[in-house]
């Protein structure tokens, strides 16, 4: 999957460009959430994270919503 934001155009002066990919492993269901914020706390800083919930999908989703 790739993530795009409104600031990812070629004419933009955004400092951060990001994306990610997922690959199937041994499990049928992946309990991972990805956080990719290119303007974290209204500054030029970016925040990236991958939250692995092992077999629980609620924990990574909660962390993603809290941080994003």
Secondary structure, DSSP 4 states (H G I P E B T S, - for coil): -----TT-STT---S----------SSSS--EEEEEESSGGGSS--EEEEEE-TT-HHHHHHHHHHH-
